[in-house]
């Protein structure tokens, strides 16, 4: 049952992360000054990509929404894994390990290219997944 709890916590943290990423990262407004000037330049310069006019601002928003979609799906999958962990969490260890490795990579990426709050959230998700792996028990013998 403990693996289920840790997977559910990781799921909720992932969904919160997705929501805050969308609010602040994708639809947030740039700060006045240099950030606003850079974003305006990203919006105003269009170029053809495979025959379609696009701007860096559109790529920025599209990639941000892609990250939101991925995090939302991961949150849902982690919740579903929590349900499966009730019967045989031990067999889910490889899947939990893959998610854990992915969140470690995301945390490193956030540390290098972004700022501390997402890193903290991502490391909490990693910790929950690690605890889910450690507490995973085989199914009881029938």
Backbone bond lengths (Angstrom), bond angles and torsions (degrees), N, CA, C in turn:
res aa  C-N    CA-C-N  psi(-1)  N-CA   C-N-CA  omega(-1)  CA-C   N-CA-C  phi
1 X - - - 1.451 - - 1.531 111.11 -
2 X 1.316 117.73 -28.05 1.456 119.86 -178.31 1.528 111.52 -65.26
3 X 1.326 118.19 -39.46 1.464 120.59 177.43 1.515 110.42 -58.80
4 X 1.327 115.59 -41.03 1.459 119.76 178.39 1.524 110.89 -59.04
5 X 1.307 117.07 -45.49 1.462 121.12 -179.63 1.527 110.85 -62.12
6 X 1.326 117.86 -46.35 1.466 120.76 -179.64 1.532 111.35 -65.48
7 X 1.326 117.45 -37.12 1.462 119.83 176.91 1.527 111.20 -67.20
8 X 1.317 116.85 -38.01 1.469 119.97 178.38 1.529 110.76 -67.09
9 X 1.339 116.84 -39.83 1.469 119.65 177.12 1.528 109.69 -63.65
10 X 1.337 116.86 -44.43 1.468 120.46 177.97 1.525 110.56 -60.66
11 X 1.317 116.58 -38.30 1.462 121.35 178.33 1.523 111.31 -62.12
12 X 1.314 116.48 -49.25 1.465 120.60 -179.20 1.533 110.65 -63.84
13 X 1.330 117.08 -42.92 1.472 119.97 177.55 1.528 110.98 -61.07
14 X 1.319 116.84 -38.97 1.463 121.20 179.24 1.525 110.76 -65.83
15 X 1.324 116.68 -41.97 1.470 119.92 179.51 1.531 111.31 -68.14
16 X 1.332 117.37 -37.50 1.469 120.70 175.66 1.533 109.57 -64.57
17 X 1.324 115.95 -43.59 1.465 121.34 178.42 1.538 109.47 -58.20
18 X 1.324 117.16 -44.72 1.465 121.22 179.63 1.531 110.85 -61.07
19 X 1.331 116.51 -44.30 1.465 120.45 -178.84 1.529 110.97 -64.39
20 X 1.331 116.95 -46.16 1.463 119.84 -178.94 1.532 111.65 -68.40
21 X 1.318 116.57 -34.98 1.462 120.92 175.83 1.533 109.73 -61.13
22 X 1.311 116.95 -41.39 1.463 121.05 -179.43 1.528 111.16 -68.11
23 X 1.325 115.81 -46.44 1.470 120.40 -177.70 1.521 110.85 -65.53
24 X 1.331 116.95 -49.68 1.458 120.22 -174.49 1.511 114.19 -88.40
25 X 1.324 116.72 -40.91 1.457 120.02 -173.52 1.512 114.59 -86.53
26 X 1.318 116.65 -44.72 1.458 119.57 -174.54 1.529 111.52 -86.07
27 X 1.326 116.76 -45.75 1.462 120.23 -175.71 1.530 113.45 -107.98
28 X 1.334 117.62 4.61 1.458 121.13 177.46 1.524 110.97 -68.90
29 X 1.297 115.27 153.04 1.471 121.36 178.96 1.524 109.61 -92.58
30 X 1.336 116.95 139.24 1.467 118.94 177.39 1.521 110.97 -67.49
31 X 1.328 115.42 150.62 1.461 122.01 177.42 1.530 108.83 -67.09
32 X 1.333 117.12 149.31 1.469 119.30 176.57 1.532 110.73 -61.43
33 X 1.302 115.62 152.01 1.455 120.25 178.81 1.511 111.26 104.57
34 X 1.330 115.83 -137.68 1.460 121.70 -174.53 1.530 112.11 -60.12
35 X 1.336 117.31 -40.25 1.467 120.06 -179.33 1.531 110.47 -63.24
36 X 1.314 117.28 -42.09 1.465 120.85 179.45 1.522 110.81 -66.25
37 X 1.318 116.80 -40.68 1.471 120.81 178.83 1.525 110.30 -62.85
38 X 1.331 116.63 -44.34 1.473 120.86 179.60 1.520 110.69 -63.48
39 X 1.336 116.73 -43.38 1.467 119.20 -178.49 1.526 111.00 -67.41
40 X 1.324 117.51 -38.48 1.467 121.32 176.97 1.529 110.28 -61.38
41 X 1.325 116.54 -40.63 1.467 120.51 176.50 1.530 110.72 -64.23
42 X 1.326 116.92 -37.93 1.468 120.58 177.68 1.531 111.21 -64.20
43 X 1.327 116.55 -34.61 1.466 121.06 -179.10 1.527 112.41 -77.97
44 X 1.309 117.03 -35.35 1.462 120.16 -169.74 1.528 114.35 -87.16
45 X 1.300 118.29 -17.53 1.465 121.26 -179.65 1.514 110.63 -98.58
46 X 1.345 115.21 109.49 1.467 121.31 179.15 1.523 110.07 -105.07
47 X 1.318 115.77 151.68 1.452 121.92 178.81 1.522 107.24 -150.27
48 X 1.317 116.30 160.77 1.460 120.97 -178.73 1.523 110.45 -84.04
49 X 1.322 115.61 132.71 1.455 122.72 174.10 1.519 106.53 -129.10
50 X 1.315 116.06 110.57 1.462 121.69 -177.27 1.534 111.06 52.13
51 X 1.312 114.76 41.11 1.451 121.22 175.80 1.517 115.89 84.85
52 X 1.329 118.34 0.72 1.463 121.76 -179.34 1.522 110.27 -115.02
53 X 1.338 117.56 138.39 1.465 119.47 177.02 1.530 110.43 -74.74
54 X 1.319 116.24 127.70 1.467 122.21 -179.79 1.523 109.23 -139.08
55 X 1.325 115.63 162.68 1.462 121.90 174.86 1.522 108.22 -126.81
56 X 1.340 115.70 164.60 1.460 118.94 175.96 1.522 110.98 -64.76
57 X 1.316 117.87 -29.45 1.468 120.48 177.35 1.529 110.27 -64.28
58 X 1.339 116.56 -38.53 1.468 119.25 177.62 1.531 110.83 -67.36
59 X 1.330 117.45 -40.28 1.461 120.16 175.51 1.526 110.99 -62.38
60 X 1.323 116.28 -43.00 1.472 122.06 179.52 1.526 110.39 -58.96
61 X 1.340 116.48 -49.63 1.459 120.63 179.85 1.533 111.12 -65.27
62 X 1.321 116.70 -44.01 1.467 120.34 -179.28 1.523 112.62 -62.66
63 X 1.327 116.76 -43.58 1.467 119.52 178.22 1.528 111.00 -67.94
64 X 1.334 116.91 -37.12 1.463 120.09 176.66 1.519 111.96 -62.76
65 X 1.347 116.09 -44.27 1.467 119.47 177.35 1.535 111.12 -65.91
66 X 1.341 116.18 -34.75 1.467 119.48 175.67 1.523 111.53 -61.07
67 X 1.341 116.06 -41.53 1.464 119.91 177.26 1.523 110.64 -64.70
68 X 1.327 117.18 -40.03 1.461 120.86 177.55 1.523 111.16 -61.54
69 X 1.319 116.04 -45.89 1.467 120.36 179.53 1.526 110.07 -60.71
70 X 1.331 117.19 -45.34 1.467 120.77 179.94 1.531 111.76 -62.21
71 X 1.331 116.74 -44.64 1.467 119.34 179.35 1.532 111.19 -64.28
72 X 1.321 116.61 -38.55 1.469 119.77 178.68 1.527 110.47 -63.82
73 X 1.315 116.22 -45.10 1.473 119.67 177.23 1.527 111.23 -62.10
74 X 1.329 117.13 -41.28 1.467 120.05 178.49 1.524 110.91 -62.74
75 X 1.327 116.43 -41.08 1.463 119.91 177.77 1.518 111.78 -60.22
76 X 1.325 116.23 -41.53 1.467 120.67 178.77 1.523 110.63 -66.88
77 X 1.334 116.40 -44.13 1.473 119.96 179.43 1.530 110.66 -63.12
78 X 1.326 118.06 -40.44 1.463 120.04 178.05 1.523 111.16 -63.10
79 X 1.332 117.16 -37.73 1.470 120.38 176.31 1.538 109.93 -62.99
80 X 1.332 116.88 -44.83 1.469 120.91 178.94 1.524 111.45 -64.00
81 X 1.344 116.81 -37.97 1.465 119.65 176.04 1.528 110.65 -63.41
82 X 1.323 116.15 -34.79 1.467 119.66 175.96 1.519 111.36 -59.76
83 X 1.317 117.21 -37.81 1.468 120.66 176.71 1.520 110.92 -67.18
84 X 1.330 116.75 -43.13 1.466 120.34 179.08 1.525 111.88 -67.06
85 X 1.323 116.45 -31.00 1.469 120.84 -178.15 1.521 112.21 -66.86
86 X 1.315 118.41 -17.52 1.469 120.93 179.31 1.526 111.38 -62.89
87 X 1.334 116.82 -30.91 1.463 119.41 -176.76 1.520 113.79 -99.82
88 X 1.332 118.31 -36.79 1.468 119.38 -178.02 1.528 110.64 -157.29
89 X 1.319 115.96 71.45 1.464 121.49 -176.38 1.522 112.24 -63.20
90 X 1.309 116.61 -30.84 1.465 121.32 -176.84 1.533 111.26 -56.47
91 X 1.316 117.00 -40.47 1.472 121.21 -178.52 1.526 112.33 -71.27
92 X 1.320 117.43 -16.17 1.459 121.33 -179.71 1.528 112.56 -89.21
93 X 1.322 117.18 -3.32 1.475 120.14 -177.47 1.528 113.74 -53.10
94 X 1.344 119.56 -44.87 1.476 118.01 179.34 1.533 112.64 -61.03
95 X 1.313 117.24 -39.12 1.470 120.69 179.62 1.527 109.81 -67.01
96 X 1.327 116.31 -44.44 1.463 119.85 177.81 1.526 110.28 -62.36
97 X 1.332 117.12 -36.88 1.460 121.30 178.15 1.520 112.44 -64.03
98 X 1.322 116.60 -38.77 1.467 120.36 177.57 1.525 110.04 -64.46
99 X 1.328 116.97 -45.54 1.465 120.06 177.46 1.530 110.45 -61.86
100 X 1.314 116.42 -41.14 1.463 120.02 -179.57 1.530 110.56 -62.87
101 X 1.327 117.63 -46.01 1.467 121.34 178.65 1.531 110.59 -61.00
102 X 1.320 116.47 -40.43 1.454 120.24 178.48 1.516 112.26 -62.45
103 X 1.345 116.32 -42.34 1.468 119.41 179.78 1.519 112.18 -71.18
104 X 1.328 118.07 -28.89 1.469 120.35 172.98 1.533 108.73 -63.96
105 X 1.326 116.65 -45.39 1.468 120.54 179.37 1.532 111.04 -62.17
106 X 1.321 116.96 -40.88 1.467 120.59 178.52 1.526 110.08 -64.69
107 X 1.327 117.52 -40.67 1.467 121.06 178.98 1.531 110.98 -63.20
108 X 1.318 116.77 -41.90 1.472 120.33 177.74 1.530 109.30 -63.48
109 X 1.319 116.86 -44.68 1.464 120.99 177.74 1.532 111.13 -58.96
110 X 1.313 117.02 -44.27 1.466 121.10 179.39 1.524 111.31 -65.04
111 X 1.324 116.50 -38.25 1.469 120.30 178.45 1.528 111.07 -63.95
112 X 1.327 115.92 -42.27 1.460 120.80 -176.80 1.532 111.56 -73.64
113 X 1.340 117.31 -41.89 1.461 119.75 -169.71 1.531 115.43 -110.41
114 X 1.324 118.98 -12.28 1.453 119.46 -175.43 1.520 110.64 -124.57
115 X 1.321 118.30 -121.27 1.456 121.21 -173.51 1.524 109.71 -150.37
116 X 1.323 116.41 176.31 1.463 122.41 -167.24 1.540 116.94 -66.56
117 X 1.326 122.20 -42.71 1.473 119.05 -175.97 1.534 115.35 -53.85
118 X 1.351 120.26 -45.78 1.463 116.55 177.41 1.524 112.83 -66.14
119 X 1.331 116.93 -32.51 1.472 120.17 178.14 1.531 109.92 -60.99
120 X 1.321 116.50 -43.51 1.469 120.79 179.62 1.526 110.27 -62.15
121 X 1.332 116.90 -47.16 1.470 120.55 178.88 1.525 110.74 -59.89
122 X 1.318 116.89 -43.39 1.457 120.94 -178.15 1.527 111.75 -67.13
123 X 1.326 117.15 -37.38 1.467 119.80 177.26 1.535 111.42 -69.65
124 X 1.327 117.42 -31.41 1.471 119.86 173.62 1.524 110.79 -65.37
125 X 1.325 116.65 -39.77 1.465 120.57 176.28 1.526 109.89 -63.35
126 X 1.341 116.44 -44.03 1.473 120.65 177.13 1.526 110.48 -58.60
127 X 1.335 117.30 -44.53 1.469 121.23 179.92 1.522 110.88 -61.89
128 X 1.325 117.64 -42.68 1.475 120.39 178.63 1.521 111.10 -63.24
129 X 1.326 116.19 -42.51 1.467 118.94 178.80 1.524 110.91 -66.04
130 X 1.329 116.92 -39.65 1.467 120.11 176.61 1.519 111.63 -61.46
131 X 1.328 116.81 -42.44 1.466 120.31 178.29 1.531 111.02 -67.79
132 X 1.334 116.49 -35.27 1.468 119.32 176.65 1.530 110.17 -63.14
133 X 1.315 116.96 -38.75 1.471 120.87 177.88 1.525 110.08 -67.13
134 X 1.334 116.73 -46.32 1.461 120.77 -177.87 1.532 113.23 -64.51
135 X 1.317 116.69 -33.32 1.471 120.23 -176.95 1.533 112.50 -93.57
136 X 1.326 117.33 0.63 1.469 120.94 -178.54 1.533 110.39 -67.67
137 X 1.290 115.63 124.43 1.473 122.40 -179.81 1.519 110.22 -112.71
138 X 1.343 117.70 147.00 1.456 119.87 175.05 1.530 110.43 -65.86
139 X 1.314 115.29 157.98 1.457 120.46 176.84 1.529 109.04 -62.71
140 X 1.329 118.55 142.59 1.454 120.45 176.78 1.525 111.79 -63.25
141 X 1.308 117.06 143.83 1.455 121.18 179.19 1.517 110.55 -63.86
142 X 1.317 115.88 139.17 1.471 120.40 -177.36 1.504 111.19 -80.85
